[in-house]
Amino acid sequence: MFASLHVNIPFIKALQQMPSYIKYMKELLTKKSSLKGGQTIVMNKECSALIQPELPTKRKDPGSFYIPCAIGETMFDKGLCDLGASINLMPLSLMKRLQINEIIPQM
């Protein structure tokens, strides 16, 4: 019945209503603790990658790959997979020779 009940009260009022947590929260909010030399902390799998000093090893570009493909009843065992990432460039001299005066971005 009260699974989705939300009560909005100021944080200090909530602490005043929970005397067992007042001491703990006061210590947590007022003291600035830091690790001393030689201390260790346990990092679990949820730790951010930014905290960890090691970067993953860089891998080589795998290049093109093949997938089986069928067009109608014709089967190709090695269809070259195209990820759609292509860039077409034209030299300025060729553009002038073809009299292309306007460049239209293609996005």
BAPAKE-462025 format. One record per atom (N, C-alpha, C, O): atom name; residue number from 0; z negated, y, x negated; residue in one letter. Coordinates in nm, 2 decimals. Atoms other than C-alpha are relative to their C-alpha. Layout:
{node 'CA', NUM, {Z, Y, X}, 'A'}
...
END
This chain:
{node 'N', 0, {0.00, -0.12, -0.08}, 'M'}
{node 'CA', 0, {0.00, 0.00, 0.00}, 'M'}
{node 'C', 0, {0.00, 0.13, -0.09}, 'M'}
{node 'O', 0, {0.07, 0.22, -0.06}, 'M'}
{node 'N', 1, {0.01, -0.12, 0.08}, 'F'}
{node 'CA', 1, {-0.09, 0.25, -0.28}, 'F'}
{node 'C', 1, {0.08, -0.02, -0.13}, 'F'}
{node 'O', 1, {0.05, 0.04, -0.23}, 'F'}
{node 'N', 2, {-0.08, 0.02, 0.12}, 'A'}
{node 'CA', 2, {0.17, 0.12, -0.53}, 'A'}
{node 'C', 2, {0.08, 0.12, -0.05}, 'A'}
{node 'O', 2, {0.10, 0.13, -0.17}, 'A'}
{node 'N', 3, {-0.07, -0.11, 0.05}, 'S'}
{node 'CA', 3, {0.36, 0.44, -0.54}, 'S'}
{node 'C', 3, {-0.07, 0.13, 0.03}, 'S'}
{node 'O', 3, {-0.01, 0.24, 0.05}, 'S'}
{node 'N', 4, {0.09, -0.12, -0.02}, 'L'}
{node 'CA', 4, {0.07, 0.69, -0.50}, 'L'}
{node 'C', 4, {-0.01, 0.08, -0.13}, 'L'}
{node 'O', 4, {-0.04, 0.02, -0.23}, 'L'}
{node 'N', 5, {0.01, -0.09, 0.12}, 'H'}
{node 'CA', 5, {0.09, 0.98, -0.75}, 'H'}
{node 'C', 5, {-0.09, 0.12, 0.04}, 'H'}
{node 'O', 5, {-0.08, 0.18, 0.14}, 'H'}
{node 'N', 6, {0.09, -0.11, -0.01}, 'V'}
{node 'CA', 6, {-0.19, 1.23, -0.79}, 'V'}
{node 'C', 6, {0.02, 0.10, -0.11}, 'V'}
{node 'O', 6, {0.01, 0.06, -0.23}, 'V'}
{node 'N', 7, {-0.02, -0.10, 0.11}, 'N'}
{node 'CA', 7, {-0.13, 1.55, -0.98}, 'N'}
{node 'C', 7, {-0.12, 0.09, -0.01}, 'N'}
{node 'O', 7, {-0.16, 0.17, 0.07}, 'N'}
{node 'N', 8, {0.11, -0.09, 0.03}, 'I'}
{node 'CA', 8, {-0.44, 1.70, -1.13}, 'I'}
{node 'C', 8, {0.00, 0.03, -0.15}, 'I'}
{node 'O', 8, {0.07, -0.04, -0.23}, 'I'}
{node 'N', 9, {0.00, -0.04, 0.14}, 'P'}
{node 'CA', 9, {-0.50, 1.88, -1.46}, 'P'}
{node 'C', 9, {-0.06, -0.10, -0.09}, 'P'}
{node 'O', 9, {-0.15, -0.18, -0.04}, 'P'}
{node 'N', 10, {0.05, 0.10, 0.10}, 'F'}
{node 'CA', 10, {-0.56, 1.67, -1.77}, 'F'}
{node 'C', 10, {-0.15, 0.01, -0.02}, 'F'}
{node 'O', 10, {-0.22, -0.10, -0.03}, 'F'}
{node 'N', 11, {0.15, -0.01, 0.03}, 'I'}
{node 'CA', 11, {-0.91, 1.81, -1.83}, 'I'}
{node 'C', 11, {-0.08, -0.05, 0.12}, 'I'}
{node 'O', 11, {-0.19, -0.10, 0.10}, 'I'}
{node 'N', 12, {0.07, 0.05, -0.12}, 'K'}
{node 'CA', 12, {-1.01, 1.73, -1.47}, 'K'}
{node 'C', 12, {0.00, -0.15, 0.00}, 'K'}
{node 'O', 12, {-0.10, -0.21, 0.04}, 'K'}
{node 'N', 13, {0.00, 0.14, 0.01}, 'A'}
{node 'CA', 13, {-0.90, 1.38, -1.52}, 'A'}
{node 'C', 13, {-0.10, -0.06, -0.10}, 'A'}
{node 'O', 13, {-0.16, -0.16, -0.07}, 'A'}
{node 'N', 14, {0.10, 0.04, 0.10}, 'L'}
{node 'CA', 14, {-1.11, 1.35, -1.83}, 'L'}
{node 'C', 14, {-0.14, 0.01, 0.05}, 'L'}
{node 'O', 14, {-0.23, -0.07, 0.02}, 'L'}
{node 'N', 15, {0.13, -0.02, -0.06}, 'Q'}
{node 'CA', 15, {-1.41, 1.49, -1.65}, 'Q'}
{node 'C', 15, {-0.04, -0.11, 0.10}, 'Q'}
{node 'O', 15, {-0.16, -0.14, 0.11}, 'Q'}
{node 'N', 16, {0.03, 0.11, -0.10}, 'Q'}
{node 'CA', 16, {-1.38, 1.22, -1.39}, 'Q'}
{node 'C', 16, {-0.01, -0.14, -0.06}, 'Q'}
{node 'O', 16, {-0.04, -0.23, 0.01}, 'Q'}
{node 'N', 17, {0.01, 0.13, 0.07}, 'M'}
{node 'CA', 17, {-1.36, 0.94, -1.65}, 'M'}
{node 'C', 17, {-0.09, 0.02, -0.12}, 'M'}
{node 'O', 17, {-0.04, 0.03, -0.23}, 'M'}
{node 'N', 18, {0.09, -0.03, 0.11}, 'P'}
{node 'CA', 18, {-1.67, 0.98, -1.86}, 'P'}
{node 'C', 18, {0.01, -0.10, -0.12}, 'P'}
{node 'O', 18, {-0.02, -0.07, -0.23}, 'P'}
{node 'N', 19, {-0.01, 0.10, 0.11}, 'S'}
{node 'CA', 19, {-1.61, 0.66, -2.06}, 'S'}
{node 'C', 19, {0.11, 0.03, -0.10}, 'S'}
{node 'O', 19, {0.11, -0.01, -0.21}, 'S'}
{node 'N', 20, {-0.12, -0.03, 0.09}, 'Y'}
{node 'CA', 20, {-1.28, 0.80, -2.20}, 'Y'}
{node 'C', 20, {-0.02, 0.14, -0.06}, 'Y'}
{node 'O', 20, {0.06, 0.17, -0.15}, 'Y'}
{node 'N', 21, {0.02, -0.13, 0.06}, 'I'}
{node 'CA', 21, {-1.41, 1.15, -2.28}, 'I'}
{node 'C', 21, {-0.02, 0.00, -0.15}, 'I'}
{node 'O', 21, {0.05, 0.07, -0.22}, 'I'}
{node 'N', 22, {0.03, 0.01, 0.14}, 'K'}
{node 'CA', 22, {-1.55, 1.06, -2.62}, 'K'}
{node 'C', 22, {0.13, -0.04, -0.08}, 'K'}
{node 'O', 22, {0.16, 0.01, -0.18}, 'K'}
{node 'N', 23, {-0.12, 0.05, 0.07}, 'Y'}
{node 'CA', 23, {-1.24, 0.86, -2.72}, 'Y'}
{node 'C', 23, {0.11, 0.10, 0.00}, 'Y'}
{node 'O', 23, {0.17, 0.12, -0.11}, 'Y'}
{node 'N', 24, {-0.11, -0.10, -0.01}, 'M'}
{node 'CA', 24, {-0.99, 1.13, -2.60}, 'M'}
{node 'C', 24, {-0.04, 0.12, -0.09}, 'M'}
{node 'O', 24, {0.05, 0.18, -0.15}, 'M'}
{node 'N', 25, {0.04, -0.11, 0.08}, 'K'}
{node 'CA', 25, {-1.19, 1.40, -2.77}, 'K'}
{node 'C', 25, {0.02, -0.02, -0.15}, 'K'}
{node 'O', 25, {0.07, 0.06, -0.22}, 'K'}
{node 'N', 26, {-0.03, 0.04, 0.14}, 'E'}
{node 'CA', 26, {-1.18, 1.22, -3.10}, 'E'}
{node 'C', 26, {0.15, -0.01, -0.03}, 'E'}
{node 'O', 26, {0.19, 0.03, -0.14}, 'E'}
{node 'N', 27, {-0.14, 0.02, 0.02}, 'L'}
{node 'CA', 27, {-0.82, 1.14, -3.06}, 'L'}
{node 'C', 27, {0.08, 0.14, -0.01}, 'L'}
{node 'O', 27, {0.17, 0.15, -0.09}, 'L'}
{node 'N', 28, {-0.07, -0.13, -0.01}, 'L'}
{node 'CA', 28, {-0.72, 1.50, -2.98}, 'L'}
{node 'C', 28, {-0.05, 0.10, -0.11}, 'L'}
{node 'O', 28, {0.03, 0.19, -0.14}, 'L'}
{node 'N', 29, {0.05, -0.10, 0.10}, 'T'}
{node 'CA', 29, {-0.94, 1.69, -3.23}, 'T'}
{node 'C', 29, {0.01, -0.04, -0.14}, 'T'}
{node 'O', 29, {0.03, 0.05, -0.23}, 'T'}
{node 'N', 30, {-0.01, 0.04, 0.14}, 'K'}
{node 'CA', 30, {-0.93, 1.48, -3.55}, 'K'}
{node 'C', 30, {0.14, -0.03, -0.03}, 'K'}
{node 'O', 30, {0.21, -0.10, 0.04}, 'K'}
{node 'N', 31, {-0.13, 0.03, 0.05}, 'K'}
{node 'CA', 31, {-0.62, 1.47, -3.75}, 'K'}
{node 'C', 31, {-0.02, -0.10, -0.12}, 'K'}
{node 'O', 31, {-0.06, -0.06, -0.23}, 'K'}
{node 'N', 32, {0.02, 0.10, 0.10}, 'S'}
{node 'CA', 32, {-0.64, 1.14, -3.94}, 'S'}
{node 'C', 32, {0.14, -0.02, -0.07}, 'S'}
{node 'O', 32, {0.24, -0.01, -0.01}, 'S'}
{node 'N', 33, {-0.12, 0.03, 0.08}, 'S'}
{node 'CA', 33, {-0.40, 1.04, -4.21}, 'S'}
{node 'C', 33, {-0.03, -0.13, -0.08}, 'S'}
{node 'O', 33, {-0.15, -0.16, -0.11}, 'S'}
{node 'N', 34, {0.01, 0.11, 0.09}, 'L'}
{node 'CA', 34, {-0.34, 0.73, -4.42}, 'L'}
{node 'C', 34, {-0.04, 0.04, -0.14}, 'L'}
{node 'O', 34, {0.03, 0.13, -0.20}, 'L'}
{node 'N', 35, {0.04, -0.03, 0.14}, 'K'}
{node 'CA', 35, {-0.51, 0.73, -4.76}, 'K'}
{node 'C', 35, {0.08, -0.10, -0.09}, 'K'}
{node 'O', 35, {0.14, -0.19, -0.04}, 'K'}
{node 'N', 36, {-0.08, 0.08, 0.09}, 'G'}
{node 'CA', 36, {-0.34, 0.58, -5.06}, 'G'}
{node 'C', 36, {-0.04, -0.14, 0.00}, 'G'}
{node 'O', 36, {-0.16, -0.17, 0.00}, 'G'}
{node 'N', 37, {0.02, 0.14, 0.00}, 'G'}
{node 'CA', 37, {-0.31, 0.21, -5.06}, 'G'}
{node 'C', 37, {-0.02, -0.07, 0.13}, 'G'}
{node 'O', 37, {-0.03, -0.19, 0.14}, 'G'}
{node 'N', 38, {0.01, 0.06, -0.13}, 'Q'}
{node 'CA', 38, {-0.35, 0.16, -4.69}, 'Q'}
{node 'C', 38, {0.14, -0.04, 0.05}, 'Q'}
{node 'O', 38, {0.24, 0.02, 0.02}, 'Q'}
{node 'N', 39, {-0.13, 0.05, -0.06}, 'T'}
{node 'CA', 39, {-0.08, -0.03, -4.50}, 'T'}
{node 'C', 39, {-0.01, 0.01, 0.15}, 'T'}
{node 'O', 39, {-0.12, 0.00, 0.21}, 'T'}
{node 'N', 40, {-0.01, 0.01, -0.14}, 'I'}
{node 'CA', 40, {0.03, -0.02, -4.14}, 'I'}
{node 'C', 40, {0.09, -0.11, 0.04}, 'I'}
{node 'O', 40, {0.19, -0.14, -0.04}, 'I'}
{node 'N', 41, {-0.09, 0.11, -0.05}, 'V'}
{node 'CA', 41, {0.19, -0.30, -3.94}, 'V'}
{node 'C', 41, {0.11, 0.06, 0.08}, 'V'}
{node 'O', 41, {0.08, 0.14, 0.18}, 'V'}
{node 'N', 42, {-0.12, -0.05, -0.08}, 'M'}
{node 'CA', 42, {0.54, -0.22, -3.81}, 'M'}
{node 'C', 42, {0.05, -0.12, 0.08}, 'M'}
{node 'O', 42, {0.08, -0.23, 0.02}, 'M'}
{node 'N', 43, {-0.06, 0.11, -0.08}, 'N'}
{node 'CA', 43, {0.67, -0.43, -3.52}, 'N'}
{node 'C', 43, {0.15, 0.03, 0.02}, 'N'}
{node 'O', 43, {0.20, 0.13, -0.03}, 'N'}
{node 'N', 44, {-0.15, -0.01, -0.02}, 'K'}
{node 'CA', 44, {1.03, -0.47, -3.40}, 'K'}
{node 'C', 44, {0.03, 0.12, 0.08}, 'K'}
{node 'O', 44, {0.15, 0.16, 0.08}, 'K'}
{node 'N', 45, {-0.03, -0.12, -0.07}, 'E'}
{node 'CA', 45, {1.00, -0.16, -3.18}, 'E'}
{node 'C', 45, {0.00, 0.12, -0.08}, 'E'}
{node 'O', 45, {0.03, 0.23, -0.03}, 'E'}
{node 'N', 46, {0.00, -0.12, 0.09}, 'C'}
{node 'CA', 46, {0.96, 0.07, -3.48}, 'C'}
{node 'C', 46, {0.14, 0.06, -0.01}, 'C'}
{node 'O', 46, {0.24, -0.01, -0.01}, 'C'}
{node 'N', 47, {-0.13, -0.07, 0.02}, 'S'}
{node 'CA', 47, {1.23, 0.33, -3.52}, 'S'}
{node 'C', 47, {0.06, -0.03, -0.13}, 'S'}
{node 'O', 47, {0.00, -0.04, -0.23}, 'S'}
{node 'N', 48, {-0.08, 0.02, 0.12}, 'A'}
{node 'CA', 48, {1.50, 0.28, -3.77}, 'A'}
{node 'C', 48, {-0.01, 0.12, -0.09}, 'A'}
{node 'O', 48, {0.01, 0.11, -0.21}, 'A'}
{node 'N', 49, {0.01, -0.11, 0.08}, 'L'}
{node 'CA', 49, {1.44, 0.63, -3.89}, 'L'}
{node 'C', 49, {-0.13, -0.01, -0.09}, 'L'}
{node 'O', 49, {-0.13, 0.05, -0.20}, 'L'}
{node 'N', 50, {0.12, 0.02, 0.08}, 'I'}
{node 'CA', 50, {1.09, 0.53, -4.02}, 'I'}
{node 'C', 50, {0.03, -0.09, -0.12}, 'I'}
{node 'O', 50, {-0.03, -0.07, -0.22}, 'I'}
{node 'N', 51, {-0.03, 0.10, 0.10}, 'Q'}
{node 'CA', 51, {1.23, 0.24, -4.22}, 'Q'}
{node 'C', 51, {0.09, 0.06, -0.11}, 'Q'}
{node 'O', 51, {0.19, 0.12, -0.08}, 'Q'}
{node 'N', 52, {-0.08, -0.07, 0.10}, 'P'}
{node 'CA', 52, {1.36, 0.35, -4.56}, 'P'}
{node 'C', 52, {0.13, -0.07, -0.03}, 'P'}
{node 'O', 52, {0.22, -0.01, -0.09}, 'P'}
{node 'N', 53, {-0.12, 0.07, 0.03}, 'E'}
{node 'CA', 53, {1.62, 0.08, -4.59}, 'E'}
{node 'C', 53, {0.11, 0.02, 0.10}, 'E'}
{node 'O', 53, {0.09, 0.01, 0.22}, 'E'}
{node 'N', 54, {-0.12, -0.01, -0.08}, 'L'}
{node 'CA', 54, {1.97, 0.13, -4.45}, 'L'}
{node 'C', 54, {0.07, -0.14, 0.00}, 'L'}
{node 'O', 54, {0.06, -0.21, -0.09}, 'L'}
{node 'N', 55, {-0.08, 0.13, 0.00}, 'P'}
{node 'CA', 55, {2.18, -0.17, -4.34}, 'P'}
{node 'C', 55, {0.11, 0.00, -0.10}, 'P'}
{node 'O', 55, {0.16, 0.11, -0.13}, 'P'}
{node 'N', 56, {-0.11, 0.01, 0.10}, 'T'}
{node 'CA', 56, {2.43, -0.29, -4.59}, 'T'}
{node 'C', 56, {0.13, 0.03, 0.06}, 'T'}
{node 'O', 56, {0.16, -0.01, 0.17}, 'T'}
{node 'N', 57, {-0.14, -0.04, -0.05}, 'K'}
{node 'CA', 57, {2.78, -0.15, -4.55}, 'K'}
{node 'C', 57, {0.09, -0.12, -0.01}, 'K'}
{node 'O', 57, {0.10, -0.19, -0.11}, 'K'}
{node 'N', 58, {-0.09, 0.12, 0.00}, 'R'}
{node 'CA', 58, {3.03, -0.41, -4.45}, 'R'}
{node 'C', 58, {0.14, 0.05, -0.01}, 'R'}
{node 'O', 58, {0.18, 0.16, 0.02}, 'R'}
{node 'N', 59, {-0.14, -0.03, 0.02}, 'K'}
{node 'CA', 59, {3.40, -0.42, -4.53}, 'K'}
{node 'C', 59, {0.07, 0.00, 0.14}, 'K'}
{node 'O', 59, {0.03, -0.07, 0.23}, 'K'}
{node 'N', 60, {-0.07, -0.01, -0.12}, 'D'}
{node 'CA', 60, {3.65, -0.33, -4.26}, 'D'}
{node 'C', 60, {0.07, -0.14, 0.03}, 'D'}
{node 'O', 60, {0.14, -0.19, -0.06}, 'D'}
{node 'N', 61, {-0.06, 0.13, -0.02}, 'P'}
{node 'CA', 61, {3.75, -0.66, -4.09}, 'P'}
{node 'C', 61, {0.15, 0.00, 0.03}, 'P'}
{node 'O', 61, {0.21, -0.11, 0.02}, 'P'}
{node 'N', 62, {-0.14, -0.01, -0.01}, 'G'}
{node 'CA', 62, {4.10, -0.54, -4.03}, 'G'}
{node 'C', 62, {0.05, -0.05, 0.14}, 'G'}
{node 'O', 62, {-0.03, -0.04, 0.24}, 'G'}
{node 'N', 63, {-0.06, 0.04, -0.13}, 'S'}
{node 'CA', 63, {4.33, -0.67, -3.75}, 'S'}
{node 'C', 63, {-0.05, -0.14, 0.03}, 'S'}
{node 'O', 63, {-0.08, -0.22, -0.06}, 'S'}
{node 'N', 64, {0.03, 0.13, -0.04}, 'F'}
{node 'CA', 64, {4.25, -0.98, -3.55}, 'F'}
{node 'C', 64, {0.09, -0.05, 0.11}, 'F'}
{node 'O', 64, {0.15, 0.03, 0.18}, 'F'}
{node 'N', 65, {-0.09, 0.06, -0.09}, 'Y'}
{node 'CA', 65, {4.44, -1.22, -3.33}, 'Y'}
{node 'C', 65, {-0.08, -0.06, 0.12}, 'Y'}
{node 'O', 65, {-0.19, -0.11, 0.10}, 'Y'}
{node 'N', 66, {0.06, 0.07, -0.11}, 'I'}
{node 'CA', 66, {4.36, -1.34, -2.98}, 'I'}
{node 'C', 66, {0.11, -0.08, 0.08}, 'I'}
{node 'O', 66, {0.23, -0.03, 0.07}, 'I'}
{node 'N', 67, {-0.10, 0.07, -0.08}, 'P'}
{node 'CA', 67, {4.54, -1.60, -2.76}, 'P'}
{node 'C', 67, {0.04, 0.09, 0.12}, 'P'}
{node 'O', 67, {-0.05, 0.15, 0.19}, 'P'}
{node 'N', 68, {-0.05, -0.09, -0.11}, 'C'}
{node 'CA', 68, {4.76, -1.42, -2.50}, 'C'}
{node 'C', 68, {0.11, -0.08, 0.08}, 'C'}
{node 'O', 68, {0.18, -0.15, 0.02}, 'C'}
{node 'N', 69, {-0.10, 0.07, -0.08}, 'A'}
{node 'CA', 69, {4.97, -1.54, -2.21}, 'A'}
{node 'C', 69, {0.07, 0.11, 0.08}, 'A'}
{node 'O', 69, {0.01, 0.20, 0.15}, 'A'}
{node 'N', 70, {-0.08, -0.09, -0.09}, 'I'}
{node 'CA', 70, {5.26, -1.34, -2.04}, 'I'}
{node 'C', 70, {0.08, -0.09, 0.08}, 'I'}
{node 'O', 70, {0.17, -0.15, 0.04}, 'I'}
{node 'N', 71, {-0.06, 0.09, -0.09}, 'G'}
{node 'CA', 71, {5.37, -1.52, -1.74}, 'G'}
{node 'C', 71, {-0.04, -0.15, -0.04}, 'G'}
{node 'O', 71, {-0.15, -0.18, -0.05}, 'G'}
{node 'N', 72, {0.03, 0.14, 0.05}, 'E'}
{node 'CA', 72, {5.41, -1.89, -1.85}, 'E'}
{node 'C', 72, {0.01, -0.01, -0.15}, 'E'}
{node 'O', 72, {-0.01, -0.12, -0.20}, 'E'}
{node 'N', 73, {-0.01, 0.01, 0.14}, 'T'}
{node 'CA', 73, {5.47, -1.80, -2.21}, 'T'}
{node 'C', 73, {-0.13, 0.03, -0.07}, 'T'}
{node 'O', 73, {-0.20, 0.13, -0.04}, 'T'}
{node 'N', 74, {0.13, -0.01, 0.07}, 'M'}
{node 'CA', 74, {5.17, -1.85, -2.44}, 'M'}
{node 'C', 74, {0.02, 0.04, -0.14}, 'M'}
{node 'O', 74, {0.10, -0.02, -0.21}, 'M'}
{node 'N', 75, {0.00, -0.04, 0.14}, 'F'}
{node 'CA', 75, {5.11, -1.67, -2.77}, 'F'}
{node 'C', 75, {-0.13, -0.03, -0.06}, 'F'}
{node 'O', 75, {-0.23, 0.01, -0.01}, 'F'}
{node 'N', 76, {0.13, 0.04, 0.06}, 'D'}
{node 'CA', 76, {4.85, -1.82, -2.99}, 'D'}
{node 'C', 76, {-0.06, 0.11, -0.08}, 'D'}
{node 'O', 76, {-0.18, 0.12, -0.09}, 'D'}
{node 'N', 77, {0.05, -0.11, 0.08}, 'K'}
{node 'CA', 77, {4.83, -1.52, -3.22}, 'K'}
{node 'C', 77, {0.05, 0.13, 0.05}, 'K'}
{node 'O', 77, {0.14, 0.19, -0.01}, 'K'}
{node 'N', 78, {-0.03, -0.13, -0.05}, 'G'}
{node 'CA', 78, {4.85, -1.20, -3.02}, 'G'}
{node 'C', 78, {-0.08, 0.10, -0.07}, 'G'}
{node 'O', 78, {-0.20, 0.09, -0.07}, 'G'}
{node 'N', 79, {0.07, -0.10, 0.07}, 'L'}
{node 'CA', 79, {4.76, -0.90, -3.23}, 'L'}
{node 'C', 79, {-0.07, 0.09, 0.09}, 'L'}
{node 'O', 79, {-0.01, 0.15, 0.18}, 'L'}
{node 'N', 80, {0.09, -0.09, -0.09}, 'C'}
{node 'CA', 80, {4.47, -0.71, -3.07}, 'C'}
{node 'C', 80, {0.02, 0.14, -0.04}, 'C'}
{node 'O', 80, {0.00, 0.18, -0.16}, 'C'}
{node 'N', 81, {-0.01, -0.14, 0.02}, 'D'}
{node 'CA', 81, {4.53, -0.34, -3.04}, 'D'}
{node 'C', 81, {-0.12, 0.07, 0.07}, 'D'}
{node 'O', 81, {-0.13, 0.06, 0.19}, 'D'}
{node 'N', 82, {0.12, -0.06, -0.06}, 'L'}
{node 'CA', 82, {4.21, -0.14, -2.99}, 'L'}
{node 'C', 82, {0.04, 0.14, 0.05}, 'L'}
{node 'O', 82, {-0.05, 0.21, 0.10}, 'L'}
{node 'N', 83, {-0.04, -0.13, -0.06}, 'G'}
{node 'CA', 83, {4.41, 0.17, -2.89}, 'G'}
{node 'C', 83, {-0.03, 0.12, -0.09}, 'G'}
{node 'O', 83, {-0.01, 0.23, -0.05}, 'G'}
{node 'N', 84, {0.04, -0.11, 0.09}, 'A'}
{node 'CA', 84, {4.30, 0.38, -3.19}, 'A'}
{node 'C', 84, {0.12, 0.02, -0.09}, 'A'}
{node 'O', 84, {0.13, -0.04, -0.20}, 'A'}
{node 'N', 85, {-0.11, -0.03, 0.08}, 'S'}
{node 'CA', 85, {4.62, 0.53, -3.33}, 'S'}
{node 'C', 85, {0.02, 0.15, -0.01}, 'S'}
{node 'O', 85, {-0.01, 0.22, 0.09}, 'S'}
{node 'N', 86, {-0.02, -0.14, 0.02}, 'I'}
{node 'CA', 86, {4.71, 0.87, -3.47}, 'I'}
{node 'C', 86, {0.15, 0.01, -0.05}, 'I'}
{node 'O', 86, {0.19, -0.05, -0.15}, 'I'}
{node 'N', 87, {-0.14, -0.02, 0.04}, 'N'}
{node 'CA', 87, {5.07, 0.99, -3.49}, 'N'}
{node 'C', 87, {0.01, 0.14, -0.06}, 'N'}
{node 'O', 87, {-0.03, 0.24, 0.00}, 'N'}
{node 'N', 88, {-0.02, -0.13, 0.08}, 'L'}
{node 'CA', 88, {5.15, 1.26, -3.75}, 'L'}
{node 'C', 88, {0.15, 0.03, -0.02}, 'L'}
{node 'O', 88, {0.23, -0.07, -0.04}, 'L'}
{node 'N', 89, {-0.14, -0.04, 0.03}, 'M'}
{node 'CA', 89, {5.47, 1.45, -3.80}, 'M'}
{node 'C', 89, {-0.01, 0.12, -0.10}, 'M'}
{node 'O', 89, {-0.08, 0.21, -0.08}, 'M'}
{node 'N', 90, {0.00, -0.11, 0.10}, 'P'}
{node 'CA', 90, {5.54, 1.67, -4.11}, 'P'}
{node 'C', 90, {0.05, 0.13, 0.07}, 'P'}
{node 'O', 90, {0.14, 0.13, 0.16}, 'P'}
{node 'N', 91, {-0.04, -0.13, -0.05}, 'L'}
{node 'CA', 91, {5.58, 2.04, -4.04}, 'L'}
{node 'C', 91, {0.15, 0.02, -0.02}, 'L'}
{node 'O', 91, {0.22, 0.08, 0.07}, 'L'}
{node 'N', 92, {-0.14, -0.02, 0.03}, 'S'}
{node 'CA', 92, {5.93, 2.04, -4.20}, 'S'}
{node 'C', 92, {0.08, -0.08, 0.11}, 'S'}
{node 'O', 92, {0.19, -0.02, 0.15}, 'S'}
{node 'N', 93, {-0.08, 0.07, -0.10}, 'L'}
{node 'CA', 93, {6.05, 1.77, -3.95}, 'L'}
{node 'C', 93, {-0.02, 0.07, 0.14}, 'L'}
{node 'O', 93, {0.08, 0.07, 0.21}, 'L'}
{node 'N', 94, {0.02, -0.07, -0.13}, 'M'}
{node 'CA', 94, {5.90, 1.96, -3.66}, 'M'}
{node 'C', 94, {0.09, 0.12, 0.01}, 'M'}
{node 'O', 94, {0.15, 0.15, 0.11}, 'M'}
{node 'N', 95, {-0.09, -0.11, 0.00}, 'K'}
{node 'CA', 95, {6.09, 2.27, -3.76}, 'K'}
{node 'C', 95, {0.15, -0.04, 0.01}, 'K'}
{node 'O', 95, {0.23, 0.03, 0.08}, 'K'}
{node 'N', 96, {-0.13, 0.05, -0.01}, 'R'}
{node 'CA', 96, {6.41, 2.07, -3.81}, 'R'}
{node 'C', 96, {0.04, -0.04, 0.14}, 'R'}
{node 'O', 96, {0.16, -0.03, 0.18}, 'R'}
{node 'N', 97, {-0.03, 0.04, -0.14}, 'L'}
{node 'CA', 97, {6.38, 1.93, -3.46}, 'L'}
{node 'C', 97, {-0.02, 0.11, 0.10}, 'L'}
{node 'O', 97, {0.00, 0.09, 0.22}, 'L'}
{node 'N', 98, {0.02, -0.12, -0.08}, 'Q'}
{node 'CA', 98, {6.31, 2.28, -3.33}, 'Q'}
{node 'C', 98, {-0.11, -0.01, 0.11}, 'Q'}
{node 'O', 98, {-0.09, 0.03, 0.22}, 'Q'}
{node 'N', 99, {0.12, 0.01, -0.09}, 'I'}
{node 'CA', 99, {5.97, 2.19, -3.17}, 'I'}
{node 'C', 99, {-0.08, 0.12, -0.03}, 'I'}
{node 'O', 99, {-0.15, 0.13, -0.13}, 'I'}
{node 'N', 100, {0.08, -0.12, 0.01}, 'N'}
{node 'CA', 100, {5.81, 2.53, -3.12}, 'N'}
{node 'C', 100, {-0.14, 0.00, 0.05}, 'N'}
{node 'O', 100, {-0.23, 0.07, 0.01}, 'N'}
{node 'N', 101, {0.13, 0.00, -0.07}, 'E'}
{node 'CA', 101, {5.52, 2.44, -2.90}, 'E'}
{node 'C', 101, {-0.07, -0.14, -0.03}, 'E'}
{node 'O', 101, {-0.01, -0.24, -0.02}, 'E'}
{node 'N', 102, {0.07, 0.12, 0.02}, 'I'}
{node 'CA', 102, {5.25, 2.19, -2.99}, 'I'}
{node 'C', 102, {-0.09, -0.02, 0.12}, 'I'}
{node 'O', 102, {-0.17, 0.07, 0.16}, 'I'}
{node 'N', 103, {0.08, 0.03, -0.12}, 'I'}
{node 'CA', 103, {5.08, 2.02, -2.69}, 'I'}
{node 'C', 103, {-0.10, -0.11, -0.04}, 'I'}
{node 'O', 103, {-0.06, -0.22, -0.07}, 'I'}
{node 'N', 104, {0.10, 0.10, 0.03}, 'P'}
{node 'CA', 104, {4.75, 1.84, -2.75}, 'P'}
{node 'C', 104, {0.01, -0.12, 0.10}, 'P'}
{node 'O', 104, {0.02, -0.09, 0.22}, 'P'}
{node 'N', 105, {0.00, 0.12, -0.09}, 'Q'}
{node 'CA', 105, {4.75, 1.48, -2.61}, 'Q'}
{node 'C', 105, {-0.13, -0.06, 0.00}, 'Q'}
{node 'O', 105, {-0.17, -0.14, -0.09}, 'Q'}
{node 'N', 106, {0.14, 0.06, -0.02}, 'M'}
{node 'CA', 106, {4.40, 1.38, -2.49}, 'M'}
{node 'C', 106, {-0.01, -0.06, 0.13}, 'M'}
{node 'O', 106, {-0.12, -0.12, 0.16}, 'M'}
END
